[in-house]
Amino acid sequence: MPSLKELKNRIASVKSTRKITSAMKMVAGSKLRRAQDNAEAARPYAERMARMMASLCTNITVTEVTPKLLAGTGKNDAVLLLVVTSDRGLCGGFNSFIVRETRRLIRQLEAEGKQVKLLCVGRKGRDLLRRDHAAKMAGFFDDIGRKRVSFAEADKVSAKVLELFESGQFDVCQMIYNRFKSALTQVVTVQQLVPVAVDKAEIANPSDGVEPKAVYDFEPDEETILKELLPKSVAVQVYGALLENAAGEQGARMTAMDNATRNAGDMINKQTLNYNRSRQAYITKELIEIISGAEAV
């Protein structure tokens, strides 16, 4: 049985831990409000951008000069997985859920005979995935959104994706992140980035007998407009995912630290009870020894 001093030290240690977890919970709660507002404010823009791209792409004709970001490479042999996690832990299963889904996708794609590459945003995803898939790493980003998620950071990530695409290192890119639903719930989401996710059946292709649904006048011209809009569309989707992930991280951390604080309180009560019982037993033992010594005299 631990001594009274050891029990007292344990109680003091758990109390110190509870102070830390309680402070982290309050910090995460204050950051969550701002991150949630940013994520919710970005959703309409990202959705509107996707609708605009869909409306535009359903009224163009696929030709040899159509950007590959829209038409694709014509193959589906190499897949890039853009894995968005956090740089820090202490947020429950937030990162492990994303990594688990990534590993599942890797197994599925490799079973289909496809080549898989990984581009990680966040230290946690990189550290967990490179244990088994170090050879698949095509790059990583850290300290993204350390102070606040900015569009410049999202543009940097999307530029790396586009650079790998232009060099022919993959045919399809899928992004994996946590979509914020509430402080208690984050939904692991897989979203296609490249080619731009548009219903191919709706894109005009004369060889298939599909004609444009409406007449659009492009100024300056169709190719120039798509060349500007398609990369921006990818950057907007990445930016939205980073904001969703940032809000989900703070929500998961607040929930995890709240649970840790409650568990620390329960442990303190349990250790205090053990301490009182041990102290009572120690006092009783001392009294018995004193009485026994007095009777012997």
C-alpha positions as CSV (number, residue, x, y, z in Angstrom):
1,M,0.0,0.0,0.0
2,P,1.4,3.5,-0.8
3,S,2.5,5.6,2.1
4,L,0.7,8.7,3.2
5,K,3.4,10.9,1.6
6,E,3.0,9.1,-1.7
7,L,-0.8,9.5,-1.7
8,K,-0.4,13.2,-0.8
9,N,2.0,13.7,-3.7
10,R,-0.4,12.0,-6.1
11,I,-3.3,14.2,-5.1
12,A,-1.1,17.3,-5.5
13,S,0.0,16.1,-8.9
14,V,-3.5,15.4,-10.1
15,K,-4.7,18.8,-8.8
16,S,-1.9,20.5,-10.8
17,T,-3.0,18.5,-13.9
18,R,-6.6,19.5,-13.4
19,K,-5.6,23.2,-13.4
20,I,-3.8,22.8,-16.7
21,T,-6.7,20.9,-18.4
22,S,-9.2,23.4,-17.0
23,A,-7.1,26.3,-18.4
24,M,-6.8,24.5,-21.8
25,K,-10.5,23.9,-21.9
26,M,-11.2,27.6,-21.4
27,V,-8.6,28.6,-24.1
28,A,-10.0,26.1,-26.6
29,G,-13.5,27.4,-25.8
30,S,-12.5,31.0,-26.5
31,K,-10.8,30.0,-29.8
32,L,-13.7,27.8,-30.8
33,R,-16.1,30.7,-31.1
34,R,-13.9,32.6,-33.5
35,A,-13.0,29.5,-35.5
36,Q,-16.6,28.4,-35.8
37,D,-17.6,31.9,-37.0
38,N,-14.9,31.8,-39.6
39,A,-15.8,28.3,-40.8
40,E,-19.5,29.1,-41.1
41,A,-18.8,32.4,-42.9
42,A,-16.7,30.6,-45.5
43,R,-19.2,27.9,-46.3
44,P,-21.6,30.0,-48.4
45,Y,-18.6,31.4,-50.4
46,A,-17.2,27.9,-51.1
47,E,-20.6,26.5,-52.0
48,R,-21.4,29.4,-54.2
49,M,-18.0,29.0,-55.9
50,A,-18.7,25.3,-56.5
51,R,-22.2,26.1,-58.0
52,M,-20.7,28.8,-60.2
53,M,-18.0,26.4,-61.5
54,A,-20.7,23.7,-62.1
55,S,-22.9,26.2,-64.0
56,L,-20.0,27.4,-66.0
57,C,-18.6,23.9,-66.8
58,T,-22.0,22.5,-67.9
59,N,-22.0,25.1,-70.7
60,I,-18.5,24.6,-72.2
61,T,-17.3,22.2,-74.8
62,V,-14.5,19.8,-74.0
63,T,-11.7,20.2,-76.5
64,E,-8.0,19.5,-76.6
65,V,-7.3,22.9,-75.1
66,T,-9.7,22.4,-72.2
67,P,-7.6,22.7,-69.0
68,K,-6.7,19.4,-67.4
69,L,-8.0,20.7,-64.0
70,L,-11.5,20.3,-65.5
71,A,-11.2,17.6,-68.1
72,G,-8.7,15.5,-66.2
73,T,-5.7,13.6,-67.6
74,G,-7.9,10.8,-69.0
75,K,-6.4,8.3,-66.5
76,N,-7.1,7.3,-62.9
77,D,-3.9,5.5,-62.1
78,A,-2.2,7.8,-59.6
79,V,-4.1,9.3,-56.7
80,L,-2.8,12.1,-54.3
81,L,-4.4,12.2,-50.9
82,L,-4.2,15.6,-49.2
83,V,-4.5,14.8,-45.5
84,V,-5.4,17.8,-43.3
85,T,-4.7,17.3,-39.6
86,S,-3.5,19.5,-36.7
87,D,0.0,20.4,-35.5
88,R,-0.9,19.7,-31.8
89,G,-2.5,16.9,-30.0
90,L,-4.6,16.7,-26.8
91,C,-7.8,16.8,-28.9
92,G,-9.2,13.3,-28.4
93,G,-9.6,11.2,-31.6
94,F,-9.7,14.3,-33.9
95,N,-6.5,13.3,-35.8
96,S,-6.7,9.6,-35.4
97,F,-10.1,9.5,-37.2
98,I,-8.6,11.3,-40.2
99,V,-5.5,9.0,-40.2
100,R,-7.7,5.9,-39.9
101,E,-9.8,7.0,-43.0
102,T,-6.6,7.8,-44.9
103,R,-5.2,4.3,-44.2
104,R,-8.5,2.8,-45.3
105,L,-8.4,4.7,-48.6
106,I,-4.8,3.7,-49.2
107,R,-5.6,0.0,-48.8
108,Q,-8.7,0.4,-51.0
109,L,-6.8,2.3,-53.8
110,E,-3.8,-0.1,-53.7
111,A,-6.2,-3.1,-53.9
112,E,-7.5,-1.5,-57.1
113,G,-4.0,-1.3,-58.5
114,K,-3.5,2.4,-58.2
115,Q,-0.4,4.3,-57.1
116,V,-1.0,6.5,-54.0
117,K,0.9,9.6,-52.9
118,L,0.4,11.6,-49.7
119,L,0.6,15.3,-49.1
120,C,0.1,16.1,-45.4
121,V,-1.0,19.4,-43.7
122,G,-0.2,19.2,-40.0
123,R,2.5,17.4,-38.0
124,K,0.2,14.8,-36.4
125,G,-1.0,13.3,-39.7
126,R,2.6,13.4,-41.1
127,D,4.1,11.7,-38.0
128,L,1.4,9.0,-37.9
129,L,1.4,8.2,-41.6
130,R,5.1,8.2,-42.3
131,R,5.6,5.2,-39.9
132,D,4.0,2.9,-42.5
133,H,3.9,5.1,-45.6
134,A,7.1,7.1,-45.6
135,A,7.8,6.2,-49.3
136,K,4.5,7.7,-50.4
137,M,5.1,11.2,-48.9
138,A,5.2,13.8,-51.6
139,G,5.5,16.7,-49.1
140,F,4.1,18.2,-46.0
141,F,3.1,21.6,-44.4
142,D,3.2,22.5,-40.8
143,D,2.4,25.7,-38.8
144,I,-0.6,26.2,-41.0
145,G,-3.1,28.4,-39.1
146,R,-0.9,28.7,-36.1
147,K,-2.3,32.1,-35.3
148,R,-5.1,32.3,-37.7
149,V,-6.0,30.4,-40.9
150,S,-5.4,32.7,-43.9
151,F,-6.2,32.4,-47.6
152,A,-2.5,32.9,-48.4
153,E,-1.7,29.6,-46.5
154,A,-4.5,27.8,-48.4
155,D,-3.2,29.2,-51.6
156,K,0.3,27.9,-50.8
157,V,-1.1,24.4,-50.2
158,S,-3.2,24.5,-53.4
159,A,-0.2,25.7,-55.4
160,K,1.8,22.6,-54.2
161,V,-1.1,20.4,-55.3
162,L,-1.3,22.1,-58.7
163,E,2.5,21.9,-59.1
164,L,2.4,18.1,-58.5
165,F,-0.5,17.8,-61.0
166,E,1.2,19.8,-63.7
167,S,4.3,17.6,-63.3
168,G,2.2,14.6,-63.9
169,Q,2.7,13.0,-60.5
170,F,-1.0,12.2,-60.0
171,D,-4.3,12.0,-61.9
172,V,-6.8,12.5,-59.1
173,C,-6.5,14.4,-55.8
174,Q,-8.7,13.7,-52.8
175,M,-8.7,15.8,-49.7
176,I,-9.4,14.3,-46.3
177,Y,-10.4,16.5,-43.3
178,N,-12.8,16.9,-40.5
179,R,-15.9,18.9,-41.2
180,F,-17.1,20.9,-38.2
181,K,-20.6,20.0,-37.0
182,S,-20.5,20.8,-33.3
183,A,-18.1,20.9,-30.4
184,L,-18.9,17.3,-29.9
185,T,-19.0,16.1,-33.5
186,Q,-16.7,16.4,-36.4
187,V,-17.4,14.5,-39.6
188,V,-14.5,12.9,-41.5
189,T,-15.0,14.2,-45.1
190,V,-13.4,13.0,-48.4
191,Q,-13.6,15.6,-51.1
192,Q,-12.2,15.5,-54.6
193,L,-10.1,18.5,-55.5
194,V,-8.5,17.6,-58.9
195,P,-10.1,17.4,-61.4
196,V,-12.6,19.9,-60.2
197,A,-15.6,18.0,-58.9
198,V,-18.2,18.6,-61.5
199,D,-20.7,16.1,-62.8
200,K,-19.0,14.9,-66.0
201,A,-22.3,13.9,-67.5
202,E,-23.4,17.5,-67.5
203,I,-20.3,18.8,-69.3
204,A,-20.9,19.4,-73.0
205,N,-19.1,16.9,-75.2
206,P,-20.0,16.8,-78.9
207,S,-18.5,13.4,-79.3
208,D,-21.1,12.0,-76.8
209,G,-24.0,13.9,-78.3
210,V,-24.1,16.3,-75.3
211,E,-24.5,20.0,-76.3
212,P,-24.2,23.1,-74.1
213,K,-27.5,23.9,-72.3
214,A,-27.2,27.6,-72.8
215,V,-25.3,30.2,-74.8
216,Y,-22.6,32.0,-72.9
217,D,-20.4,34.8,-74.1
218,F,-16.9,34.5,-72.6
219,E,-14.8,37.7,-72.3
220,P,-11.9,37.6,-72.9
221,D,-12.3,34.0,-73.9
222,E,-13.3,30.6,-72.4
223,E,-9.7,29.3,-72.0
224,T,-8.4,32.4,-70.2
225,I,-11.4,32.4,-67.8
226,L,-11.1,28.7,-66.9
227,K,-7.3,29.1,-66.5
228,E,-7.9,31.8,-63.8
229,L,-11.0,30.3,-62.1
230,L,-10.0,26.7,-61.8
231,P,-6.9,27.2,-59.6
232,K,-8.9,29.7,-57.5
233,S,-11.7,27.1,-57.0
234,V,-9.1,24.6,-55.7
235,A,-7.7,27.2,-53.3
236,V,-11.2,28.1,-52.1
237,Q,-12.0,24.5,-51.3
238,V,-8.7,24.0,-49.5
239,Y,-9.3,27.2,-47.5
240,G,-12.8,26.0,-46.5
241,A,-11.3,22.7,-45.4
242,L,-8.6,24.4,-43.3
243,L,-11.2,26.5,-41.6
244,E,-13.5,23.6,-40.9
245,N,-10.5,21.6,-39.6
246,A,-9.4,24.5,-37.3
247,A,-12.9,24.8,-35.8
248,G,-13.2,21.0,-35.4
249,E,-9.8,20.9,-33.7
250,Q,-10.8,23.5,-31.1
251,G,-14.1,21.8,-30.5
252,A,-12.4,18.4,-30.0
253,R,-9.8,19.9,-27.7
254,M,-12.4,21.6,-25.6
255,T,-14.4,18.4,-25.2
256,A,-11.2,16.3,-24.5
257,M,-10.0,18.8,-21.8
258,D,-13.5,19.0,-20.3
259,N,-13.5,15.2,-19.9
260,A,-9.9,15.2,-18.6
261,T,-10.9,17.8,-16.0
262,R,-13.8,15.7,-14.9
263,N,-11.7,12.6,-14.7
264,A,-9.1,14.4,-12.7
265,G,-11.7,15.5,-10.2
266,D,-12.9,11.9,-9.9
267,M,-9.4,10.7,-9.3
268,I,-8.8,13.4,-6.7
269,N,-11.9,12.2,-4.8
270,K,-10.7,8.6,-5.0
271,Q,-7.2,9.3,-3.9
272,T,-8.4,11.6,-1.1
273,L,-10.6,8.7,0.1
274,N,-7.7,6.3,0.0
275,Y,-5.5,8.9,1.8
276,N,-8.1,9.3,4.6
277,R,-8.5,5.6,5.0
278,S,-4.8,5.0,5.1
279,R,-4.4,7.9,7.6
280,Q,-7.1,6.5,9.8
281,A,-5.5,3.0,9.7
282,Y,-2.1,4.5,10.5
283,I,-3.5,6.4,13.5
284,T,-5.4,3.4,14.7
285,K,-2.2,1.3,14.5
286,E,-0.3,3.9,16.5
287,L,-3.0,4.0,19.2
288,I,-2.9,0.2,19.4
289,E,0.8,0.2,19.9
290,I,0.6,2.9,22.6
291,I,-2.1,1.1,24.5
292,S,-0.3,-2.2,24.2
293,G,2.9,-0.6,25.5
294,A,1.0,1.0,28.4
295,E,-0.6,-2.3,29.4
296,A,2.8,-4.1,29.2
297,V,4.2,-1.6,31.7
